[in-house]
Amino acid sequence: MTAAVPRHRTALIRTKLSRPLACAVADKIVTTESTVFDYGCGRGTDLAHLNQLGITSAGWDPAHRPHEARQPAQVVNLGYVLNVIEHPDERVRTLHAAWELARDALIVSARMTWDARGLRGRPSGDGVLTSTGTFQKFFDQHELRTLVQDALNAPTLNAAPGIIYVFRNPTRAQELLAARTHRRTAVPEPWICGQLYDQHRDTLMPLVEFLTAYGRLPRSTEMDTAPTITRRFGSLARAFAIISTSTDPEHWVRLRARATASLLVHLALARFDGRPRYGHLPRTVQHDVREFTQNYRNACRRADRLLMASGNADMVGFAVDASPVGKRSPTALYIHVDALRHAPAVLRVLEGCARTLVGNVPGANIIKLHRNEPKVAYLTYPTFGQDSHPTLATALSVDLRTRVVDVQDHRGSPDPPLLHRTEEFLGPDDPRRERLSAISVTETEAGLYDHPERIATLGGWQRERDRLRRRS
């Protein structure tokens, strides 16, 4: 790194783990078994936070830790370094230098275009020279990922807005993509009954958990207790027969259909970066392919049809109308992230296309799927579930046609948008539905929803409540 501008002034003292490393910890890219090297660590506060978590870490910085050795590690973090480099060719060299140290994965992060709002400075090269004399280059997500892909020619995954993961092993990228696509459900044990099941509950519960998570019987290598179950019942299939007769058989049919859809969604989204060879799929996904689609060719053919359908406005419109979950408006379907697994596969692919561009959006809990145009928005309502009328904090919108990503921040607004009838956004099995539905019934009977055009914002809702109180 050169010193054309005072880059050291951009180093921050953090009171908590930086967003890229917190994201990597949440995604299990970084664990207590990992070694981490922070390339361009600034004042080193991330290193202190990692050490507090029991994660072995070290770092180097040209200004604050110039004499520390640049050493290999399983995971290397290049956190908010590229955006302070004013020369494009030096950004590429820095990417290469950090990548050479990464044994398993590289985390790349940079500031986004919306971070430039309100910033005072003057244009300089492809960035801005700020009032403090520092340089900042603001990226959009596609631009950042393209830079990383072109420089390193390695498997990448958008982790979150402004954060990219780069992997040595392509299977690792597919594992994370599969984990995001396959939203596992909890074991619905209360409806499991039957004398024979009760006699062998402890033995059968691991099989119930696997069936609930994957929608199929496990291979013997996928479950440690499989040999014990086989010895007790003769086969896993016979054990499942006991479970099935003690429950509603249609439940397992639905789980299998949902697992098949998850597989096809995963393979449809994998097309964006060049669909991996079968051998690069995680072993569990390989088993899914053989179980649900017979072979990889059939799976890819069906996934391609699903991907094409997600780009067809008529098909998206049909899926919106047919969705068993979510709140419909004339132009879009609004759905809670926990209910997405219940949505038609076409809509799951549409949302997945947006997530492929921006990664997971931290805090977002409502997804807006536009009916007539290829747009997806991620809405953050921090008090959803606790407050029956949560207000909107931020909205990140993704235009799939132009690949433009925009953020609107309502946190400082005196009159932010707010939600009503929040149970309608949730899935049928969500434990919050009953309480929220009861509140909506009471409010409907009180006349609070007689004029929906008046209650779209916090101020309007408060005025309508006050009007009805005065009238009563």
LUMKEVO-768720 format. One record per residue (C-alpha): residue number from 0; x, y, z. Coordinates in Angstrom, 3 decimals, m for minus. Layout:
BEGIN
+-----+----------+----------+----------+
:  nr :        u :        v :        w :
+-----+----------+----------+----------+
: NUM :        X :        Y :        Z :
...
+-----+----------+----------+----------+
***
This chain:
BEGIN
+-----+----------+----------+----------+
:  nr :        u :        v :        w :
+-----+----------+----------+----------+
:   0 :    0.000 :    0.000 :    0.000 :
:   1 :    1.210 :    3.517 :   m0.824 :
:   2 :    0.713 :    6.616 :    1.289 :
:   3 :   m0.624 :    9.095 :   m1.293 :
:   4 :   m3.324 :   10.077 :    1.202 :
:   5 :   m3.431 :    9.589 :    4.999 :
:   6 :   m5.141 :    6.192 :    4.978 :
:   7 :   m4.380 :    5.607 :    8.651 :
:   8 :   m7.015 :    8.207 :    9.572 :
:   9 :   m9.771 :    5.840 :    8.399 :
:  10 :   m8.949 :    3.242 :   11.096 :
:  11 :  m11.732 :    2.943 :   13.655 :
:  12 :  m11.820 :    1.918 :   17.301 :
:  13 :  m14.652 :   m0.623 :   17.443 :
:  14 :  m16.717 :   m1.412 :   20.501 :
:  15 :  m17.853 :   m4.703 :   18.964 :
:  16 :  m16.809 :   m7.074 :   16.204 :
:  17 :  m16.901 :   m5.456 :   12.769 :
:  18 :  m19.822 :   m6.354 :   10.525 :
:  19 :  m17.844 :   m8.569 :    8.087 :
:  20 :  m16.344 :  m10.684 :   10.861 :
:  21 :  m19.646 :  m10.820 :   12.776 :
:  22 :  m21.272 :  m12.033 :    9.571 :
:  23 :  m18.563 :  m14.689 :    9.121 :
:  24 :  m19.031 :  m15.884 :   12.697 :
:  25 :  m22.805 :  m16.131 :   12.178 :
:  26 :  m22.259 :  m18.102 :    8.945 :
:  27 :  m19.702 :  m20.354 :   10.679 :
:  28 :  m16.992 :  m19.301 :    8.244 :
:  29 :  m15.092 :  m18.293 :   11.371 :
:  30 :  m15.327 :  m20.609 :   14.400 :
:  31 :  m13.319 :  m21.249 :   17.523 :
:  32 :  m11.404 :  m23.834 :   15.502 :
:  33 :  m10.380 :  m21.263 :   12.872 :
:  34 :   m7.255 :  m19.181 :   12.608 :
:  35 :   m7.910 :  m15.646 :   11.359 :
:  36 :   m5.557 :  m13.066 :    9.895 :
:  37 :   m6.801 :   m9.487 :    9.625 :
:  38 :   m5.091 :   m7.922 :    6.585 :
:  39 :   m5.196 :   m4.169 :    7.174 :
:  40 :   m6.341 :   m4.527 :   10.785 :
:  41 :   m6.161 :   m0.813 :   11.648 :
:  42 :   m5.905 :   m0.333 :   15.393 :
:  43 :   m6.496 :   m4.047 :   16.004 :
:  44 :   m9.778 :   m3.861 :   17.912 :
:  45 :  m11.236 :   m6.727 :   15.839 :
:  46 :   m8.343 :   m8.888 :   16.993 :
:  47 :   m9.219 :   m8.188 :   20.613 :
:  48 :  m12.872 :   m9.096 :   20.022 :
:  49 :  m11.900 :  m12.320 :   18.218 :
:  50 :   m9.598 :  m13.298 :   21.060 :
:  51 :  m12.431 :  m12.725 :   23.544 :
:  52 :  m14.469 :  m15.228 :   21.523 :
:  53 :  m11.654 :  m17.770 :   21.797 :
:  54 :  m10.658 :  m17.407 :   18.133 :
:  55 :   m6.943 :  m17.403 :   17.326 :
:  56 :   m6.138 :  m14.263 :   15.340 :
:  57 :   m3.338 :  m12.019 :   14.201 :
:  58 :   m3.135 :   m8.948 :   12.016 :
:  59 :   m1.031 :   m6.511 :   10.049 :
:  60 :   m1.566 :   m2.884 :    9.134 :
:  61 :    0.796 :   m0.629 :    7.156 :
:  62 :    0.296 :    2.293 :    9.536 :
:  63 :   m0.637 :    0.867 :   12.934 :
:  64 :    1.087 :   m2.560 :   12.894 :
:  65 :    3.692 :   m2.352 :   10.131 :
:  66 :    6.172 :   m4.710 :   11.799 :
:  67 :    3.769 :   m7.611 :   12.339 :
:  68 :    4.357 :  m10.602 :   10.087 :
:  69 :    1.851 :  m11.219 :    7.292 :
:  70 :    1.120 :  m14.869 :    7.926 :
:  71 :   m1.180 :  m17.514 :    6.435 :
:  72 :   m4.430 :  m18.378 :    8.198 :
:  73 :   m7.504 :  m20.434 :    7.472 :
:  74 :   m9.570 :  m17.254 :    7.093 :
:  75 :   m8.210 :  m13.863 :    6.046 :
:  76 :  m10.239 :  m10.695 :    6.553 :
:  77 :   m9.756 :   m7.788 :    4.137 :
:  78 :  m12.111 :   m5.451 :    5.943 :
:  79 :  m12.863 :   m2.036 :    4.457 :
:  80 :   m9.415 :   m1.801 :    2.902 :
:  81 :  m10.199 :   m1.653 :   m0.816 :
:  82 :  m12.349 :    1.454 :   m0.408 :
:  83 :   m9.457 :    3.540 :    0.998 :
:  84 :   m7.088 :    2.649 :   m1.856 :
:  85 :   m7.141 :    5.333 :   m4.528 :
:  86 :   m5.424 :    3.305 :   m7.290 :
:  87 :   m7.483 :    0.540 :   m8.996 :
:  88 :   m4.397 :   m1.531 :   m9.830 :
:  89 :   m3.311 :   m1.420 :   m6.178 :
:  90 :   m6.697 :   m2.741 :   m5.127 :
:  91 :   m6.095 :   m5.780 :   m7.328 :
:  92 :   m2.594 :   m6.285 :   m5.904 :
:  93 :   m3.983 :   m6.030 :   m2.377 :
:  94 :   m6.645 :   m8.623 :   m3.163 :
:  95 :   m3.962 :  m10.990 :   m4.456 :
:  96 :   m1.743 :  m10.418 :   m1.424 :
:  97 :   m4.571 :  m11.167 :    1.013 :
:  98 :   m5.767 :  m14.162 :   m1.014 :
:  99 :   m2.309 :  m15.728 :   m0.990 :
: 100 :   m2.508 :  m15.916 :    2.804 :
: 101 :   m5.985 :  m17.500 :    2.891 :
: 102 :   m5.945 :  m21.281 :    3.217 :
: 103 :   m9.734 :  m21.708 :    3.217 :
: 104 :  m11.570 :  m18.417 :    2.763 :
: 105 :  m11.152 :  m14.678 :    2.262 :
: 106 :  m13.648 :  m12.097 :    3.547 :
: 107 :  m13.721 :   m8.920 :    1.443 :
: 108 :  m15.744 :   m5.894 :    2.474 :
: 109 :  m16.055 :   m2.310 :    1.273 :
: 110 :  m18.285 :    0.692 :    1.720 :
: 111 :  m21.400 :    0.890 :   m0.442 :
: 112 :  m22.717 :    3.698 :   m2.633 :
: 113 :  m25.433 :    4.614 :   m0.114 :
: 114 :  m22.715 :    5.269 :    2.487 :
: 115 :  m21.753 :    8.346 :    0.450 :
: 116 :  m25.049 :   10.116 :    1.159 :
: 117 :  m24.384 :   13.314 :    3.050 :
: 118 :  m20.610 :   12.933 :    2.785 :
: 119 :  m18.726 :   16.156 :    2.147 :
: 120 :  m15.799 :   15.940 :   m0.234 :
: 121 :  m14.657 :   16.399 :   m3.802 :
: 122 :  m14.301 :   13.875 :   m6.641 :
: 123 :  m10.921 :   12.203 :   m6.903 :
: 124 :  m10.310 :    9.434 :   m9.424 :
: 125 :  m13.157 :    6.955 :   m9.079 :
: 126 :  m13.889 :    8.033 :   m5.520 :
: 127 :  m14.098 :   10.978 :   m3.169 :
: 128 :  m11.452 :   12.912 :   m1.260 :
: 129 :  m13.176 :   13.672 :    2.044 :
: 130 :  m12.997 :   16.821 :    4.127 :
: 131 :  m10.467 :   15.068 :    6.400 :
: 132 :   m8.166 :   14.378 :    3.454 :
: 133 :   m8.893 :   10.637 :    3.240 :
: 134 :   m9.927 :    8.804 :    0.091 :
: 135 :  m13.099 :    6.722 :   m0.161 :
: 136 :  m14.234 :    4.591 :   m3.070 :
: 137 :  m17.901 :    3.606 :   m2.797 :
: 138 :  m18.920 :    0.380 :   m4.523 :
: 139 :  m22.197 :   m1.129 :   m5.538 :
: 140 :  m22.526 :   m4.833 :   m4.749 :
: 141 :  m22.174 :   m6.072 :   m8.309 :
: 142 :  m19.118 :   m3.893 :   m8.891 :
: 143 :  m17.413 :   m5.194 :   m5.754 :
: 144 :  m18.099 :   m8.837 :   m6.543 :
: 145 :  m16.963 :   m8.398 :  m10.151 :
: 146 :  m13.691 :   m6.876 :   m8.940 :
: 147 :  m13.105 :   m9.817 :   m6.603 :
: 148 :  m14.061 :  m12.451 :   m9.174 :
: 149 :  m11.963 :  m10.939 :  m11.965 :
: 150 :   m8.950 :  m10.541 :   m9.684 :
: 151 :   m9.022 :  m13.945 :   m7.983 :
: 152 :  m10.961 :  m16.270 :  m10.328 :
: 153 :  m12.257 :  m18.279 :   m7.369 :
: 154 :  m15.698 :  m19.268 :   m6.044 :
: 155 :  m17.408 :  m16.293 :   m4.411 :
: 156 :  m20.633 :  m15.718 :   m2.528 :
: 157 :  m22.329 :  m12.484 :   m1.562 :
: 158 :  m22.494 :  m12.718 :    2.215 :
: 159 :  m24.311 :   m9.435 :    2.905 :
: 160 :  m24.396 :   m5.936 :    1.401 :
: 161 :  m20.780 :   m4.894 :    1.020 :
: 162 :  m19.380 :   m8.292 :    2.097 :
: 163 :  m18.043 :  m11.041 :   m0.199 :
: 164 :  m16.771 :  m14.512 :    0.709 :
: 165 :  m14.117 :  m16.140 :   m1.480 :
: 166 :  m13.476 :  m19.882 :   m1.092 :
: 167 :  m10.608 :  m22.177 :   m1.986 :
: 168 :  m12.945 :  m25.176 :   m2.153 :
: 169 :  m16.037 :  m24.708 :   m4.362 :
: 170 :  m17.923 :  m27.230 :   m2.223 :
: 171 :  m17.733 :  m24.818 :    0.714 :
: 172 :  m19.554 :  m22.140 :   m1.288 :
: 173 :  m22.252 :  m24.653 :   m2.187 :
: 174 :  m22.601 :  m25.716 :    1.450 :
: 175 :  m23.351 :  m22.163 :    2.485 :
: 176 :  m25.740 :  m21.631 :   m0.428 :
: 177 :  m27.528 :  m24.866 :    0.495 :
: 178 :  m27.773 :  m23.816 :    4.145 :
: 179 :  m29.442 :  m20.561 :    3.102 :
: 180 :  m31.823 :  m22.300 :    0.714 :
: 181 :  m32.834 :  m25.232 :    2.916 :
: 182 :  m34.648 :  m23.532 :    5.784 :
: 183 :  m34.939 :  m26.418 :    8.217 :
: 184 :  m38.090 :  m26.743 :   10.282 :
: 185 :  m38.374 :  m27.687 :   13.922 :
: 186 :  m39.538 :  m31.119 :   14.967 :
: 187 :  m43.328 :  m31.002 :   15.467 :
: 188 :  m43.222 :  m33.615 :   18.217 :
: 189 :  m46.521 :  m32.869 :   20.004 :
: 190 :  m48.587 :  m34.563 :   17.302 :
: 191 :  m46.430 :  m37.725 :   17.343 :
: 192 :  m48.316 :  m40.387 :   19.230 :
: 193 :  m48.762 :  m44.125 :   19.285 :
: 194 :  m47.808 :  m46.825 :   21.750 :
: 195 :  m45.042 :  m48.355 :   19.650 :
: 196 :  m43.489 :  m44.959 :   18.975 :
: 197 :  m43.675 :  m44.082 :   22.673 :
: 198 :  m41.845 :  m47.314 :   23.551 :
: 199 :  m38.921 :  m46.380 :   21.284 :
: 200 :  m39.058 :  m42.577 :   21.468 :
: 201 :  m35.382 :  m42.070 :   22.402 :
: 202 :  m34.221 :  m44.364 :   19.619 :
: 203 :  m36.521 :  m42.913 :   16.942 :
: 204 :  m36.179 :  m39.201 :   17.750 :
: 205 :  m32.917 :  m38.721 :   15.771 :
: 206 :  m34.661 :  m40.208 :   12.724 :
: 207 :  m37.667 :  m37.910 :   13.233 :
: 208 :  m35.320 :  m34.924 :   13.396 :
: 209 :  m33.524 :  m35.958 :   10.208 :
: 210 :  m36.775 :  m36.573 :    8.338 :
: 211 :  m38.084 :  m33.192 :    9.445 :
: 212 :  m34.915 :  m31.427 :    8.318 :
: 213 :  m34.305 :  m33.201 :    5.002 :
: 214 :  m37.618 :  m34.691 :    3.901 :
: 215 :  m36.055 :  m38.088 :    3.230 :
: 216 :  m34.481 :  m41.075 :    4.950 :
: 217 :  m30.793 :  m40.689 :    5.745 :
: 218 :  m27.959 :  m42.628 :    4.230 :
: 219 :  m26.227 :  m44.737 :    6.848 :
: 220 :  m23.262 :  m42.314 :    6.920 :
: 221 :  m25.474 :  m39.274 :    7.520 :
: 222 :  m26.715 :  m40.222 :   10.973 :
: 223 :  m24.616 :  m41.687 :   13.768 :
: 224 :  m27.503 :  m43.616 :   15.259 :
: 225 :  m28.569 :  m45.247 :   11.967 :
: 226 :  m26.907 :  m48.604 :   12.791 :
: 227 :  m28.683 :  m48.740 :   16.167 :
: 228 :  m32.065 :  m48.039 :   14.547 :
: 229 :  m31.413 :  m50.623 :   11.845 :
: 230 :  m30.534 :  m53.282 :   14.403 :
: 231 :  m33.641 :  m52.495 :   16.454 :
: 232 :  m36.182 :  m52.362 :   13.594 :
: 233 :  m34.516 :  m54.182 :   10.709 :
: 234 :  m34.167 :  m51.115 :    8.483 :
: 235 :  m34.621 :  m47.352 :    8.483 :
: 236 :  m37.655 :  m47.800 :    6.256 :
: 237 :  m39.368 :  m49.993 :    8.843 :
: 238 :  m38.546 :  m47.472 :   11.545 :
: 239 :  m40.103 :  m44.747 :    9.414 :
: 240 :  m43.237 :  m46.897 :    8.988 :
: 241 :  m43.692 :  m46.771 :   12.762 :
: 242 :  m43.241 :  m43.002 :   12.769 :
: 243 :  m45.607 :  m42.572 :    9.825 :
: 244 :  m48.404 :  m44.635 :   11.350 :
: 245 :  m48.078 :  m42.601 :   14.564 :
: 246 :  m48.527 :  m39.313 :   12.713 :
: 247 :  m50.293 :  m37.836 :    9.719 :
: 248 :  m48.672 :  m39.499 :    6.660 :
: 249 :  m49.508 :  m36.433 :    4.566 :
: 250 :  m47.170 :  m34.403 :    6.750 :
: 251 :  m44.179 :  m36.349 :    5.438 :
: 252 :  m45.438 :  m36.016 :    1.858 :
: 253 :  m45.501 :  m32.251 :    2.299 :
: 254 :  m42.020 :  m32.247 :    3.826 :
: 255 :  m40.685 :  m34.265 :    0.900 :
: 256 :  m42.244 :  m31.856 :   m1.601 :
: 257 :  m40.787 :  m28.890 :    0.285 :
: 258 :  m37.326 :  m30.517 :    0.389 :
: 259 :  m37.503 :  m31.196 :   m3.350 :
: 260 :  m38.391 :  m27.561 :   m3.971 :
: 261 :  m35.470 :  m26.448 :   m1.783 :
: 262 :  m33.080 :  m28.582 :   m3.818 :
: 263 :  m34.323 :  m27.107 :   m7.094 :
: 264 :  m34.133 :  m23.559 :   m5.699 :
: 265 :  m30.542 :  m24.208 :   m4.635 :
: 266 :  m29.552 :  m25.531 :   m8.075 :
: 267 :  m31.396 :  m22.725 :   m9.854 :
: 268 :  m29.451 :  m20.107 :   m7.876 :
: 269 :  m26.184 :  m21.991 :   m8.356 :
: 270 :  m26.528 :  m21.257 :  m12.083 :
: 271 :  m25.487 :  m17.639 :  m11.540 :
: 272 :  m21.811 :  m18.415 :  m11.003 :
: 273 :  m21.655 :  m21.448 :  m13.240 :
: 274 :  m23.418 :  m24.482 :  m11.841 :
: 275 :  m20.910 :  m26.699 :  m10.012 :
: 276 :  m19.992 :  m30.183 :  m11.065 :
: 277 :  m21.878 :  m32.894 :   m9.230 :
: 278 :  m18.731 :  m33.796 :   m7.292 :
: 279 :  m18.476 :  m30.231 :   m5.955 :
: 280 :  m21.904 :  m30.413 :   m4.346 :
: 281 :  m21.995 :  m31.106 :   m0.601 :
: 282 :  m22.486 :  m34.821 :    0.039 :
: 283 :  m25.914 :  m34.214 :    1.590 :
: 284 :  m27.043 :  m32.347 :   m1.542 :
: 285 :  m25.769 :  m35.213 :   m3.701 :
: 286 :  m27.998 :  m37.560 :   m1.699 :
: 287 :  m30.909 :  m35.137 :   m2.183 :
: 288 :  m30.356 :  m35.195 :   m5.941 :
: 289 :  m30.485 :  m38.985 :   m6.126 :
: 290 :  m33.485 :  m39.226 :   m3.813 :
: 291 :  m35.673 :  m36.469 :   m5.246 :
: 292 :  m34.698 :  m36.217 :   m8.934 :
: 293 :  m32.913 :  m39.519 :   m9.719 :
: 294 :  m29.894 :  m37.852 :  m11.310 :
: 295 :  m28.113 :  m34.523 :  m11.665 :
: 296 :  m29.217 :  m33.949 :  m15.263 :
: 297 :  m32.897 :  m34.156 :  m14.311 :
: 298 :  m32.300 :  m31.924 :  m11.319 :
: 299 :  m30.580 :  m29.240 :  m13.409 :
: 300 :  m33.249 :  m29.380 :  m16.104 :
: 301 :  m36.005 :  m28.830 :  m13.569 :
: 302 :  m34.010 :  m26.087 :  m11.821 :
: 303 :  m33.523 :  m24.269 :  m15.137 :
: 304 :  m37.268 :  m24.315 :  m15.804 :
: 305 :  m37.828 :  m22.856 :  m12.352 :
: 306 :  m35.250 :  m20.134 :  m12.952 :
: 307 :  m36.894 :  m19.188 :  m16.241 :
: 308 :  m40.309 :  m19.061 :  m14.563 :
: 309 :  m39.019 :  m16.653 :  m11.906 :
: 310 :  m38.240 :  m14.168 :  m14.682 :
: 311 :  m41.707 :  m14.416 :  m16.219 :
: 312 :  m44.117 :  m11.797 :  m14.845 :
: 313 :  m47.162 :  m13.976 :  m15.562 :
: 314 :  m45.672 :  m16.940 :  m13.702 :
: 315 :  m44.687 :  m14.713 :  m10.784 :
: 316 :  m48.204 :  m13.273 :  m10.728 :
: 317 :  m49.738 :  m16.757 :  m10.670 :
: 318 :  m47.382 :  m17.737 :   m7.836 :
: 319 :  m48.289 :  m14.629 :   m5.835 :
: 320 :  m51.988 :  m15.428 :   m6.207 :
: 321 :  m51.399 :  m19.085 :   m5.279 :
: 322 :  m49.113 :  m18.448 :   m2.307 :
: 323 :  m50.525 :  m19.993 :    0.873 :
: 324 :  m48.610 :  m17.446 :    2.961 :
: 325 :  m47.958 :  m13.733 :    2.891 :
: 326 :  m49.975 :  m10.542 :    2.631 :
: 327 :  m50.993 :   m9.528 :   m0.873 :
: 328 :  m51.316 :   m6.014 :   m2.198 :
: 329 :  m52.257 :   m5.112 :   m5.799 :
: 330 :  m48.570 :   m4.902 :   m6.709 :
: 331 :  m46.672 :   m7.251 :   m4.396 :
: 332 :  m46.603 :  m10.053 :   m1.854 :
: 333 :  m45.188 :   m9.298 :    1.597 :
: 334 :  m43.905 :  m12.286 :    3.531 :
: 335 :  m41.974 :  m12.853 :    6.747 :
: 336 :  m38.570 :  m14.481 :    6.266 :
: 337 :  m39.607 :  m17.397 :    8.489 :
: 338 :  m42.565 :  m18.116 :    6.204 :
: 339 :  m40.602 :  m18.088 :    2.954 :
: 340 :  m40.209 :  m21.875 :    2.995 :
: 341 :  m44.007 :  m22.154 :    2.575 :
: 342 :  m44.047 :  m19.949 :   m0.544 :
: 343 :  m44.183 :  m21.373 :   m4.087 :
: 344 :  m40.770 :  m22.332 :   m5.452 :
: 345 :  m40.957 :  m19.653 :   m8.177 :
: 346 :  m41.129 :  m16.947 :   m5.520 :
: 347 :  m38.327 :  m18.542 :   m3.522 :
: 348 :  m36.119 :  m18.419 :   m6.616 :
: 349 :  m37.102 :  m14.794 :   m7.260 :
: 350 :  m36.066 :  m13.887 :   m3.711 :
: 351 :  m32.938 :  m16.030 :   m4.047 :
: 352 :  m31.893 :  m14.112 :   m7.163 :
: 353 :  m31.942 :  m10.903 :   m5.144 :
: 354 :  m30.039 :  m12.563 :   m2.300 :
: 355 :  m27.452 :  m13.787 :   m4.795 :
: 356 :  m26.773 :  m10.142 :   m5.628 :
: 357 :  m26.697 :   m8.705 :   m2.089 :
: 358 :  m26.302 :  m11.635 :    0.300 :
: 359 :  m28.231 :  m11.801 :    3.550 :
: 360 :  m29.575 :   m8.450 :    4.719 :
: 361 :  m28.987 :   m8.264 :    8.489 :
: 362 :  m32.117 :   m7.472 :   10.463 :
: 363 :  m34.493 :   m7.687 :    7.497 :
: 364 :  m37.583 :   m9.679 :    8.446 :
: 365 :  m40.175 :   m8.844 :    5.768 :
: 366 :  m39.579 :   m9.581 :    2.083 :
: 367 :  m41.502 :   m7.680 :   m0.584 :
: 368 :  m41.827 :   m9.577 :   m3.861 :
: 369 :  m43.095 :   m7.359 :   m6.673 :
: 370 :  m45.731 :   m8.888 :   m8.907 :
: 371 :  m45.194 :   m7.101 :  m12.226 :
: 372 :  m41.513 :   m6.157 :  m12.190 :
: 373 :  m38.324 :   m7.981 :  m11.211 :
: 374 :  m37.791 :   m6.278 :   m7.875 :
: 375 :  m37.345 :   m7.553 :   m4.349 :
: 376 :  m37.156 :   m5.445 :   m1.198 :
: 377 :  m35.876 :   m6.403 :    2.255 :
: 378 :  m37.700 :   m4.510 :    4.985 :
: 379 :  m36.514 :   m4.232 :    8.569 :
: 380 :  m39.085 :   m3.918 :   11.353 :
: 381 :  m37.009 :   m4.277 :   14.558 :
: 382 :  m39.999 :   m4.835 :   16.876 :
: 383 :  m41.929 :   m7.248 :   14.671 :
: 384 :  m43.539 :   m9.937 :   16.818 :
: 385 :  m43.259 :   m7.996 :   20.053 :
: 386 :  m45.153 :   m4.938 :   18.803 :
: 387 :  m48.376 :   m5.611 :   16.918 :
: 388 :  m47.739 :   m2.449 :   14.867 :
: 389 :  m43.973 :   m2.280 :   14.192 :
: 390 :  m42.505 :    0.661 :   12.300 :
: 391 :  m40.158 :    0.408 :    9.325 :
: 392 :  m36.495 :    1.105 :   10.065 :
: 393 :  m34.761 :    0.425 :    6.730 :
: 394 :  m35.674 :   m0.847 :    3.283 :
: 395 :  m33.109 :   m2.324 :    0.896 :
: 396 :  m34.470 :   m2.756 :   m2.630 :
: 397 :  m32.936 :   m4.835 :   m5.417 :
: 398 :  m33.789 :   m4.254 :   m9.081 :
: 399 :  m32.931 :   m7.553 :  m10.754 :
: 400 :  m33.083 :   m6.060 :  m14.236 :
: 401 :  m30.601 :   m3.235 :  m13.627 :
: 402 :  m28.799 :   m4.807 :  m10.616 :
: 403 :  m29.210 :   m1.513 :   m8.802 :
: 404 :  m29.411 :   m1.766 :   m5.013 :
: 405 :  m30.793 :    1.098 :   m2.957 :
: 406 :  m31.330 :    1.689 :    0.751 :
: 407 :  m33.910 :    3.912 :    2.418 :
: 408 :  m33.470 :    4.744 :    6.097 :
: 409 :  m36.606 :    5.639 :    8.046 :
: 410 :  m35.052 :    5.525 :   11.515 :
: 411 :  m34.937 :    9.305 :   11.801 :
: 412 :  m38.394 :    9.863 :   10.355 :
: 413 :  m41.057 :   11.369 :   12.650 :
: 414 :  m43.755 :    9.517 :   10.690 :
: 415 :  m42.401 :    6.138 :    9.494 :
: 416 :  m44.514 :    3.498 :    7.729 :
: 417 :  m45.959 :    0.812 :    9.990 :
: 418 :  m47.664 :   m2.567 :    9.672 :
: 419 :  m51.120 :   m3.825 :   10.566 :
: 420 :  m52.538 :   m7.351 :   10.820 :
: 421 :  m49.007 :   m8.676 :   11.204 :
: 422 :  m50.180 :  m12.273 :   11.582 :
: 423 :  m50.876 :  m12.267 :    7.836 :
: 424 :  m47.148 :  m12.105 :    7.084 :
: 425 :  m46.417 :  m15.299 :    9.038 :
: 426 :  m46.532 :  m18.985 :    8.213 :
: 427 :  m49.365 :  m21.236 :    9.398 :
: 428 :  m47.141 :  m22.914 :   11.984 :
: 429 :  m45.739 :  m19.711 :   13.486 :
: 430 :  m46.443 :  m19.536 :   17.247 :
: 431 :  m46.956 :  m15.769 :   17.061 :
: 432 :  m50.010 :  m15.983 :   14.808 :
: 433 :  m52.636 :  m16.662 :   17.454 :
: 434 :  m51.765 :  m13.710 :   19.695 :
: 435 :  m51.373 :  m11.252 :   16.813 :
: 436 :  m54.578 :  m12.443 :   15.165 :
: 437 :  m56.548 :  m11.844 :   18.350 :
: 438 :  m55.274 :   m8.255 :   18.443 :
: 439 :  m56.317 :   m7.719 :   14.813 :
: 440 :  m59.820 :   m9.035 :   15.501 :
: 441 :  m60.229 :   m6.629 :   18.412 :
: 442 :  m58.984 :   m3.681 :   16.336 :
: 443 :  m61.248 :   m4.578 :   13.432 :
: 444 :  m64.278 :   m4.677 :   15.704 :
: 445 :  m63.262 :   m1.273 :   17.063 :
: 446 :  m63.330 :    0.188 :   13.530 :
: 447 :  m59.625 :    0.937 :   13.317 :
: 448 :  m59.393 :   m0.579 :    9.836 :
: 449 :  m62.454 :    1.107 :    8.354 :
: 450 :  m60.243 :    3.638 :    6.553 :
: 451 :  m56.985 :    1.844 :    5.650 :
: 452 :  m55.775 :    4.813 :    3.615 :
: 453 :  m55.451 :    6.794 :    6.860 :
: 454 :  m53.281 :    4.387 :    8.833 :
: 455 :  m50.274 :    3.646 :    6.616 :
: 456 :  m47.887 :    5.606 :    8.825 :
: 457 :  m47.307 :    5.951 :   12.555 :
: 458 :  m48.825 :    9.428 :   12.658 :
: 459 :  m51.904 :    8.373 :   10.715 :
: 460 :  m52.432 :    5.362 :   12.964 :
: 461 :  m52.165 :    7.478 :   16.106 :
: 462 :  m54.608 :   10.066 :   14.720 :
: 463 :  m57.146 :    7.374 :   13.810 :
: 464 :  m56.922 :    5.820 :   17.266 :
: 465 :  m57.379 :    9.233 :   18.864 :
: 466 :  m60.396 :    9.973 :   16.629 :
: 467 :  m62.108 :    6.729 :   17.613 :
: 468 :  m61.398 :    7.306 :   21.306 :
: 469 :  m62.972 :   10.744 :   21.138 :
: 470 :  m66.004 :    9.345 :   19.329 :
: 471 :  m66.527 :    6.662 :   21.936 :
+-----+----------+----------+----------+
***
